[in-house]
Amino acid sequence: MDFESKYEVSRVATFIRSHNFKRVALQFPDELLKDSTGVVGALRRELRSRWEGENDVKEIGLYVMADTTYGSCCVDEVGASHINADCVIHYGHTCLSPTSNLPAFFVFGKAPINASYCAKHLCSYALSSSKPVVVLFGLEYGHALQDVIEASMVEKTSLCGHTSRFELHFADVISQAMIPKKSSETNGQSGLLSSSTGNGGCGDAVGKTYRIGGLLWSLEEGCSMEDYSLFWIGPDNSAFANVVLTFNGCEIGTYCIDIRYDATENQLLADTSQQRRILKRRYYLVEKAKDAGIVGILVGTLGVAGYLSVIHQIKEMITRAGKKAYTLVMGKPNPAKLANFPECDVFIYISCAQTALLDSKEFLAPVITPFEAILAFTRGSEWTGKYVMDFQDLAASTPVGVEIPEKEARFSFLQGGYIEDPDFQDIDDEDEDGALALVNTTQTALQAHDKDLKIIVKGTAKSGVEFFASRSFQGLEINGNRNAPETFVMGRTGKASGYVHETSKH
C-alpha cells in the first residue's frame, strides 16, 4: 500500500480546502510519529498541485502534534489550542468521541486483512449459530469492509446453496469527518457528518439504532441486541473491551461476545473468561467505592463534548451521598501521580469510553468509571448487568435510587456488616473547586496542627483537612522564634573532580 493511500492524503487535502482551514494540527500517536514529516510533505504537494495558482494555499500552516495531553485516541483540543488551530487531522486508532469545539478529520489507517479468509470464518460461525450475527470491527479494517461483505455473500451461497440459512448484519463507520454540534453543517448526530458508505445491511424494517466506537448499525424492528450474536474483526484492544462490556447482556454466558477474528493470525478466538474476570473486578470496585469517604474526580479529558456536565452531575451525587469530592486534572494518570493524593479513597476517571477502564491494581486507591460511581453512590441502586462505558449516555441510563430513610444503615460486603454513612459536615469552609482545592485544605490542616483534633485513621476522615491534620508527618518545622539556623555550615567549593578543601586530587 503506497504512502498517499495509507494516510489518505487526497481526502485530507479536500477536507482542509473545502472548509478553508488555514491552521491545521496533525495529531500522531507515538507509533506513527516517524511518518509525520512524510505526511506533511505529501499534503503540501497535494494542496499545491490541486489548487495551483491560488495564493491562499500558501498560507495554510501544517503543525505536527505529538505526546498528547490525554489518551492518543481522542482529539487533543488542548494541544491544538496552543497554535490556534482551525481543525485537527487525527491519525491512527481513535474512539471517535465527539469534540467540544474543533472540527476534526480521522485517518483510521488501513490494517491488512484477507477478506476471503475472514468471510469463510464468518460464514462458518454464522452457520453454526442459532442467532443472526452482527459484525463489528476495528476502524482500521473499515477500508476492507465492502470486500468482506462481497466475499461473505459468495461464501454464503456456496455453503447454503441459497441465502436463507443465516443472517449477517454489518455495522457501518459513522463518518471520518466531525464538526461540533454548534456548526450548521451537522445533522444533529453527535457532531458527526453523515456516513457515505451506506453498507449497513440490516434489512428493510429498521428498528433501534446502536452506536459504539464510531460504528453504527440498526436492527430489525422489534429486535434487541439480546436476539443477536456478535462477531468482532480486529485485535483484543480497548475498542474490543468497550464492546465486550457494553454488550455483556443481562446474564454472563447467556449473551456475550461469542467470537473474535484475529486478522493478523487469521484465526478465530472464542475465550470469554477474560470478560467474566473484567466484570467481577468491576463489581468488586463498585462495592469498595461504597465505603469511600473522600472521592477524587479525575478529569481525563478536556476535549470530549459533555465532560463538564458529567463532572457537575457526579459531584452533586457524591455530596448527596454524604462524601467529600475533590476535582483533579491531570494527563495520563499513573500510580505515582495518584499517590500524591493519599486522602482519596477512590478516584472516578472521566474520559472517553476506550480509556475509562484503568487497571488500578498497582494504584494506592481504586479507579472507577462514572457509571460505576453512579451505582456506588446512589442508594438503593442495583447492578442489573447492563454496563455503560460512554459517559455521554449516562443521562438516559442513570439508575433511579430507592428512597432511603435518613440514618438507615447500609450493608458493606467488604466489612461484613452494617455501617452508617456519616452526615456530610465540613470541618472547615472548603468551597473552592478545582485543582487548588487540595492545596488549600492542606494549608488549613497545617494551620490546625496545634488544635485539639482527634486522630482519624484513613477511611474515616470526612475531608482533606481532617486527613492531613491526623498525619504524623506534616512537613518540615522551623523554629519561628529564631531568624537563622543555630549553626552555619560552609558548603564545598570548586570542581567535582577536586574540591578546594580536598587534601588529595586523586
C-alpha positions as CSV (number, residue, x, y, z in Angstrom):
1,M,0.0,0.0,0.0
2,D,1.5,3.3,-1.1
3,F,2.1,6.1,1.4
4,E,-0.5,8.5,0.0
5,S,-3.2,5.8,0.1
6,K,-2.3,4.7,3.6
7,Y,-2.6,8.2,5.0
8,E,-5.5,9.3,2.6
9,V,-3.6,12.4,1.6
10,S,-6.1,13.3,-1.1
11,R,-9.2,13.1,1.2
12,V,-7.4,15.1,3.9
13,A,-6.4,17.8,1.4
14,T,-10.0,18.0,0.2
15,F,-11.3,18.3,3.8
16,I,-8.9,21.2,4.5
17,R,-9.6,23.0,1.3
18,S,-13.3,22.6,1.3
19,H,-13.6,24.2,4.7
20,N,-10.9,26.8,4.0
21,F,-8.9,26.0,7.1
22,K,-5.6,27.9,7.4
23,R,-4.0,26.4,10.6
24,V,-4.2,22.7,10.6
25,A,-2.9,20.5,13.5
26,L,-1.8,17.0,12.6
27,Q,-2.1,14.6,15.6
28,F,0.0,11.5,15.5
29,P,0.3,8.7,18.1
30,D,3.8,7.6,19.1
31,E,3.9,4.6,16.7
32,L,3.1,6.8,13.7
33,L,5.3,9.8,14.5
34,K,8.1,8.5,12.3
35,D,5.9,9.1,9.3
36,S,4.8,12.6,10.3
37,T,7.3,14.5,8.1
38,G,6.4,12.4,5.1
39,V,2.7,13.1,5.6
40,V,3.4,16.9,5.9
41,G,5.4,16.8,2.6
42,A,2.7,14.8,0.8
43,L,0.0,17.1,2.0
44,R,1.8,20.2,0.8
45,R,2.4,18.7,-2.6
46,E,-1.2,17.7,-2.9
47,L,-2.5,21.1,-1.9
48,R,-0.2,22.9,-4.3
49,S,-0.8,20.6,-7.2
50,R,-4.6,20.6,-7.0
51,W,-5.1,24.3,-6.2
52,E,-2.1,25.7,-8.1
53,G,-2.3,29.4,-8.6
54,E,-4.4,30.2,-5.6
55,N,-2.4,32.4,-3.3
56,D,-4.2,31.4,-0.1
57,V,-3.0,27.8,-0.4
58,K,0.5,29.0,0.5
59,E,-0.9,30.4,3.7
60,I,-2.1,27.0,5.0
61,G,0.0,26.0,8.0
62,L,0.6,22.4,9.0
63,Y,1.6,21.7,12.6
64,V,2.6,18.2,13.9
65,M,1.3,17.3,17.4
66,A,2.8,14.5,19.4
67,D,2.8,13.5,23.1
68,T,-0.9,14.2,23.5
69,T,-2.2,15.6,26.8
70,Y,-4.5,12.7,27.4
71,G,-5.2,9.5,25.5
72,S,-4.0,9.4,21.9
73,C,-7.3,8.0,20.7
74,C,-9.1,11.4,21.5
75,V,-8.7,14.6,19.6
76,D,-6.2,16.8,21.6
77,E,-8.0,20.1,21.6
78,V,-5.8,21.4,24.4
79,G,-2.6,20.9,22.3
80,A,-4.3,22.3,19.2
81,S,-5.4,25.4,21.0
82,H,-1.7,26.3,21.6
83,I,-1.3,27.1,17.9
84,N,-4.9,28.4,17.5
85,A,-5.7,25.6,15.1
86,D,-8.8,25.7,12.9
87,C,-9.1,21.9,12.8
88,V,-7.3,18.7,13.8
89,I,-6.4,15.8,11.5
90,H,-6.2,12.7,13.7
91,Y,-4.2,9.7,12.6
92,G,-4.3,6.2,14.0
93,H,-6.6,4.4,16.4
94,T,-9.4,6.6,17.6
95,C,-12.5,6.3,19.8
96,L,-14.4,8.9,17.7
97,S,-15.6,10.8,20.7
98,P,-17.3,14.0,19.8
99,T,-15.2,17.1,20.1
100,S,-16.2,20.2,22.0
101,N,-15.1,23.0,19.7
102,L,-12.7,22.0,16.9
103,P,-13.6,20.2,13.6
104,A,-11.7,17.0,13.1
105,F,-10.9,14.5,10.3
106,F,-9.9,11.0,11.2
107,V,-7.5,8.8,9.2
108,F,-8.0,5.4,10.7
109,G,-5.2,3.6,8.9
110,K,-5.6,0.5,6.7
111,A,-4.6,-2.7,8.5
112,P,-4.0,-5.6,6.2
113,I,-6.7,-8.3,6.1
114,N,-7.5,-11.3,3.8
115,A,-11.2,-10.6,3.0
116,S,-11.7,-14.2,1.7
117,Y,-10.4,-15.9,4.7
118,C,-12.3,-13.6,7.0
119,A,-15.5,-14.3,5.1
120,K,-15.0,-18.1,5.4
121,H,-14.6,-17.9,9.2
122,L,-17.5,-15.5,9.5
123,C,-19.9,-17.7,7.4
124,S,-18.8,-20.9,9.1
125,Y,-19.5,-19.4,12.5
126,A,-22.9,-17.9,11.4
127,L,-24.0,-21.2,10.0
128,S,-23.4,-22.9,13.4
129,S,-25.0,-20.1,15.4
130,S,-28.7,-20.2,16.4
131,K,-29.0,-16.4,16.2
132,P,-28.5,-13.8,13.5
133,V,-25.0,-12.3,13.6
134,V,-24.0,-8.6,13.9
135,V,-20.5,-8.0,12.6
136,L,-18.4,-5.3,14.3
137,F,-14.8,-4.4,13.5
138,G,-11.9,-2.1,14.4
139,L,-12.0,1.1,12.4
140,E,-8.6,0.2,10.8
141,Y,-10.4,-2.6,8.9
142,G,-13.2,-0.3,7.6
143,H,-11.4,0.1,4.3
144,A,-11.9,-3.6,3.6
145,L,-15.5,-3.9,4.8
146,Q,-17.0,-3.9,1.4
147,D,-14.7,-6.7,0.2
148,V,-15.6,-8.8,3.3
149,I,-19.3,-8.2,2.6
150,E,-19.0,-9.3,-1.1
151,A,-16.8,-12.3,-0.1
152,S,-19.4,-13.3,2.5
153,M,-22.2,-13.3,0.0
154,V,-20.2,-15.6,-2.2
155,E,-19.3,-17.9,0.7
156,K,-22.8,-17.8,2.0
157,T,-24.1,-19.1,-1.4
158,S,-21.6,-21.8,-1.6
159,L,-22.3,-23.1,1.9
160,C,-26.0,-23.0,1.8
161,G,-27.0,-23.1,-1.8
162,H,-29.4,-20.3,-1.0
163,T,-29.5,-17.2,1.1
164,S,-32.0,-18.0,3.8
165,R,-30.0,-20.2,6.2
166,F,-28.4,-17.4,8.3
167,E,-28.4,-13.7,8.5
168,L,-25.4,-11.3,8.6
169,H,-25.7,-7.6,9.7
170,F,-22.7,-5.4,9.2
171,A,-22.1,-2.3,11.1
172,D,-21.0,0.9,9.3
173,V,-18.5,3.6,10.1
174,I,-20.4,6.8,11.0
175,S,-18.0,9.2,9.3
176,Q,-14.4,10.3,9.1
177,A,-15.3,14.0,9.4
178,M,-16.5,15.5,12.6
179,I,-17.9,19.0,13.1
180,P,-19.0,20.3,16.5
181,K,-22.8,20.5,17.0
182,K,-22.8,24.3,17.0
183,S,-21.9,24.2,13.3
184,S,-24.7,24.3,10.8
185,E,-23.1,21.5,8.8
186,T,-24.0,18.8,11.3
187,N,-27.1,16.6,11.2
188,G,-27.6,16.6,14.9
189,Q,-26.0,13.2,15.4
190,S,-23.2,13.5,17.9
191,G,-21.5,16.2,15.9
192,L,-20.7,13.8,13.0
193,L,-21.3,14.3,9.3
194,S,-23.4,11.8,7.5
195,S,-21.8,8.5,6.6
196,S,-21.2,7.9,2.9
197,T,-20.6,4.2,2.8
198,G,-24.1,3.0,3.5
199,N,-23.5,-0.7,3.8
200,G,-25.4,-1.4,6.9
201,G,-27.2,-4.5,5.6
202,C,-29.7,-4.5,8.4
203,G,-32.8,-5.2,6.4
204,D,-35.8,-3.0,5.3
205,A,-37.6,-2.8,8.6
206,V,-35.3,-0.7,10.7
207,G,-35.7,-0.7,14.5
208,K,-33.4,0.6,17.2
209,T,-30.1,2.2,16.2
210,Y,-26.9,1.4,18.1
211,R,-23.6,3.4,18.2
212,I,-20.3,2.4,19.7
213,G,-16.7,3.4,19.0
214,G,-17.5,5.1,15.7
215,L,-19.7,2.2,14.4
216,L,-23.4,2.5,13.6
217,W,-26.0,-0.2,12.9
218,S,-29.7,-0.8,13.1
219,L,-31.6,-3.9,14.0
220,E,-34.8,-5.2,12.5
221,E,-38.0,-3.7,14.1
222,G,-38.9,-5.4,17.3
223,C,-35.5,-6.9,17.9
224,S,-32.9,-6.1,20.5
225,M,-29.2,-7.0,20.9
226,E,-30.0,-10.0,23.0
227,D,-31.5,-11.6,19.9
228,Y,-28.2,-11.5,18.1
229,S,-24.7,-12.9,18.3
230,L,-21.6,-10.7,17.8
231,F,-18.6,-11.2,15.6
232,W,-15.6,-8.9,16.1
233,I,-13.0,-8.3,13.4
234,G,-9.8,-7.0,14.9
235,P,-7.3,-7.3,17.8
236,D,-8.0,-7.6,21.5
237,N,-7.7,-3.9,22.3
238,S,-9.6,-1.1,24.1
239,A,-12.2,-0.9,21.4
240,F,-12.9,-4.6,21.8
241,A,-13.1,-4.3,25.6
242,N,-15.6,-1.5,25.1
243,V,-17.8,-3.7,23.0
244,V,-17.4,-6.6,25.5
245,L,-18.6,-4.7,28.5
246,T,-21.3,-2.6,26.7
247,F,-23.0,-5.7,25.2
248,N,-22.4,-8.2,28.0
249,G,-26.1,-8.7,28.4
250,C,-28.2,-9.4,31.4
251,E,-26.5,-12.7,32.3
252,I,-22.9,-13.6,31.6
253,G,-22.8,-16.7,29.4
254,T,-26.3,-16.3,28.1
255,Y,-25.3,-13.4,25.9
256,C,-21.7,-12.3,25.4
257,I,-19.1,-11.7,22.7
258,D,-19.1,-15.1,21.1
259,I,-16.2,-14.8,18.7
260,R,-13.3,-12.6,17.6
261,Y,-11.4,-12.9,14.3
262,D,-7.8,-12.0,14.5
263,A,-6.8,-10.8,11.1
264,T,-3.1,-10.9,11.9
265,E,-3.1,-14.6,12.9
266,N,-6.1,-15.5,10.7
267,Q,-7.9,-17.4,13.4
268,L,-11.0,-17.4,15.5
269,L,-10.8,-16.9,19.2
270,A,-13.8,-17.6,21.5
271,D,-12.5,-17.2,25.0
272,T,-15.0,-15.3,27.2
273,S,-13.2,-15.9,30.5
274,Q,-11.5,-12.5,30.3
275,Q,-14.9,-10.9,30.0
276,R,-16.0,-12.6,33.2
277,R,-12.9,-11.6,35.0
278,I,-13.3,-8.0,34.0
279,L,-16.9,-7.9,35.2
280,K,-16.1,-9.5,38.5
281,R,-13.3,-7.0,39.0
282,R,-15.5,-4.0,38.2
283,Y,-18.3,-5.3,40.6
284,Y,-15.7,-5.5,43.4
285,L,-14.5,-2.0,42.7
286,V,-18.2,-0.7,42.9
287,E,-18.6,-2.4,46.3
288,K,-15.3,-0.9,47.5
289,A,-16.2,2.6,46.4
290,K,-19.4,2.5,48.5
291,D,-17.2,2.5,51.6
292,A,-15.2,5.5,50.5
293,G,-15.3,8.8,52.4
294,I,-13.2,11.1,50.2
295,V,-13.6,10.8,46.4
296,G,-11.3,12.3,43.8
297,I,-12.9,13.2,40.5
298,L,-10.1,12.6,38.0
299,V,-10.6,14.6,34.8
300,G,-9.0,12.7,31.9
301,T,-10.2,14.8,29.0
302,L,-10.8,18.5,28.2
303,G,-12.0,17.9,24.7
304,V,-14.7,15.3,24.7
305,A,-18.1,17.0,24.5
306,G,-20.2,17.0,27.7
307,Y,-17.4,16.3,30.2
308,L,-18.2,19.4,32.3
309,S,-21.9,18.4,32.8
310,V,-20.8,14.9,33.9
311,I,-18.4,16.4,36.4
312,H,-21.1,18.5,37.9
313,Q,-23.6,15.6,38.0
314,I,-21.1,13.3,39.7
315,K,-20.1,16.0,42.2
316,E,-23.7,16.6,43.3
317,M,-24.3,12.9,43.6
318,I,-21.2,12.5,45.8
319,T,-22.3,15.3,48.0
320,R,-25.8,13.9,48.4
321,A,-24.2,10.6,49.4
322,G,-22.5,12.3,52.3
323,K,-19.0,12.2,51.0
324,K,-16.4,14.8,50.1
325,A,-15.3,15.3,46.5
326,Y,-12.2,16.9,45.0
327,T,-11.6,17.6,41.3
328,L,-8.2,16.8,39.9
329,V,-7.0,17.5,36.3
330,M,-4.0,15.5,35.1
331,G,-2.9,13.8,31.9
332,K,-2.3,10.0,31.6
333,P,-2.6,9.1,35.3
334,N,-0.3,6.5,36.8
335,P,0.3,5.1,40.3
336,A,3.0,7.7,41.2
337,K,0.8,10.7,40.3
338,L,-2.3,9.5,42.2
339,A,-0.2,8.5,45.2
340,N,0.3,12.2,45.8
341,F,-3.4,12.3,46.9
342,P,-3.5,9.6,49.7
343,E,-6.6,11.1,51.3
344,C,-8.7,9.9,48.4
345,D,-10.2,6.5,49.0
346,V,-11.4,6.1,45.4
347,F,-11.0,8.0,42.1
348,I,-13.6,8.5,39.4
349,Y,-11.9,8.7,36.0
350,I,-13.8,10.8,33.4
351,S,-12.5,10.1,30.0
352,C,-13.6,8.6,26.7
353,A,-15.1,5.1,26.6
354,Q,-11.9,3.4,25.4
355,T,-9.6,4.8,28.1
356,A,-12.0,4.7,31.0
357,L,-11.0,1.3,32.2
358,L,-7.7,1.7,34.1
359,D,-6.1,-1.4,35.6
360,S,-5.7,0.1,39.1
361,K,-4.3,-3.0,40.8
362,E,-1.0,-1.2,41.4
363,F,-2.7,2.1,42.5
364,L,-2.9,3.2,46.1
365,A,-6.7,3.7,45.6
366,P,-9.1,2.1,43.0
367,V,-10.1,4.0,39.9
368,I,-13.7,3.5,38.7
369,T,-15.8,4.8,35.8
370,P,-18.6,7.4,36.1
371,F,-21.2,4.6,35.5
372,E,-19.7,2.6,38.4
373,A,-19.7,5.7,40.6
374,I,-23.4,6.1,40.0
375,L,-24.0,2.6,41.1
376,A,-21.8,3.0,44.2
377,F,-23.1,6.4,45.4
378,T,-26.8,6.1,44.5
379,R,-28.5,4.5,47.5
380,G,-30.8,1.6,46.6
381,S,-29.4,1.1,43.1
382,E,-28.7,-2.4,41.8
383,W,-26.4,-3.6,39.0
384,T,-28.6,-5.5,36.6
385,G,-25.7,-6.5,34.3
386,K,-26.0,-3.5,32.0
387,Y,-22.8,-1.5,31.6
388,V,-22.4,1.9,30.1
389,M,-18.9,2.9,29.1
390,D,-19.6,6.3,27.4
391,F,-20.4,9.0,30.0
392,Q,-22.5,10.8,27.4
393,D,-25.0,8.0,27.6
394,L,-25.3,8.2,31.4
395,A,-28.2,10.7,31.4
396,A,-30.5,8.1,29.9
397,S,-29.2,5.2,31.8
398,T,-28.7,6.5,35.3
399,P,-30.3,4.2,37.8
400,V,-33.1,5.6,39.9
401,G,-32.2,5.2,43.6
402,V,-34.7,3.9,46.1
403,E,-35.8,6.4,48.8
404,I,-33.8,5.5,51.8
405,P,-34.8,6.9,55.2
406,E,-32.3,9.1,56.9
407,K,-29.8,7.3,59.3
408,E,-30.6,3.9,57.8
409,A,-27.6,1.7,57.9
410,R,-26.0,0.2,54.8
411,F,-24.6,-3.3,54.5
412,S,-21.0,-3.4,53.4
413,F,-19.8,-6.6,51.7
414,L,-16.2,-5.7,52.3
415,Q,-16.6,-5.0,56.1
416,G,-19.1,-7.8,56.5
417,G,-21.7,-5.9,58.4
418,Y,-24.0,-2.9,58.5
419,I,-22.4,0.6,58.7
420,E,-23.9,4.1,58.9
421,D,-22.6,6.6,56.4
422,P,-21.7,9.9,58.2
423,D,-23.6,13.0,57.6
424,F,-21.8,15.5,55.3
425,Q,-20.5,18.3,57.5
426,D,-17.5,20.4,56.6
427,I,-14.8,20.6,59.3
428,D,-13.8,23.9,57.6
429,D,-15.1,26.0,54.8
430,E,-13.9,24.2,51.7
431,D,-15.9,25.8,48.9
432,E,-13.1,26.0,46.4
433,D,-13.5,24.0,43.3
434,G,-10.7,22.9,41.1
435,A,-7.1,21.7,41.2
436,L,-6.1,24.1,44.1
437,A,-8.8,22.7,46.5
438,L,-6.4,20.1,48.0
439,V,-3.6,22.6,48.3
440,N,-5.8,24.9,50.3
441,T,-7.1,22.1,52.5
442,T,-3.5,21.1,53.2
443,Q,-2.6,24.6,54.3
444,T,-5.7,24.7,56.5
445,A,-4.7,21.3,58.0
446,L,-1.2,22.6,58.9
447,Q,-2.6,25.7,60.5
448,A,-4.9,23.4,62.6
449,H,-2.0,21.3,63.7
450,D,-2.0,22.7,67.3
451,K,-5.7,22.4,67.6
452,D,-7.3,19.6,69.7
453,L,-8.2,17.3,66.8
454,K,-8.7,13.6,67.4
455,I,-6.6,11.2,65.5
456,I,-8.5,9.9,62.5
457,V,-7.5,6.9,60.6
458,K,-7.6,6.7,56.8
459,G,-11.1,5.8,55.6
460,T,-12.9,7.7,58.3
461,A,-11.8,11.2,57.5
462,K,-14.6,13.3,56.1
463,S,-12.4,15.9,54.3
464,G,-8.9,16.6,53.3
465,V,-8.4,18.9,56.3
466,E,-9.2,16.0,58.7
467,F,-6.9,13.6,56.9
468,F,-3.9,15.9,56.7
469,A,-4.4,17.1,60.3
470,S,-4.2,13.5,61.5
471,R,-0.9,12.7,59.7
472,S,2.2,12.1,61.8
473,F,4.4,14.0,59.3
474,Q,3.1,17.4,58.2
475,G,6.1,18.9,56.6
476,L,9.4,20.4,58.0
477,E,9.0,22.5,61.1
478,I,11.3,25.5,61.6
479,N,11.5,27.2,65.0
480,G,9.8,30.5,64.4
481,N,11.5,32.3,67.3
482,R,14.8,32.5,65.6
483,N,15.7,34.3,62.4
484,A,18.5,31.9,61.4
485,P,19.6,28.3,62.0
486,E,21.7,27.6,65.0
487,T,24.8,26.7,63.0
488,F,26.2,27.9,59.7
489,V,27.9,25.3,57.5
490,M,30.1,26.3,54.6
491,G,29.5,24.2,51.5
492,R,32.1,22.8,49.2
493,T,33.6,25.0,46.5
494,G,35.5,24.1,43.3
495,K,35.1,21.4,40.7
496,A,33.6,18.0,41.4
497,S,36.8,16.4,40.2
498,G,38.7,18.1,43.0
499,Y,37.2,20.4,45.6
500,V,39.2,23.2,47.2
501,H,39.3,21.6,50.7
502,E,40.3,18.2,49.4
503,T,43.8,17.1,50.5
504,S,44.4,14.9,47.5
505,K,43.4,15.4,43.9
506,H,43.4,11.7,43.1
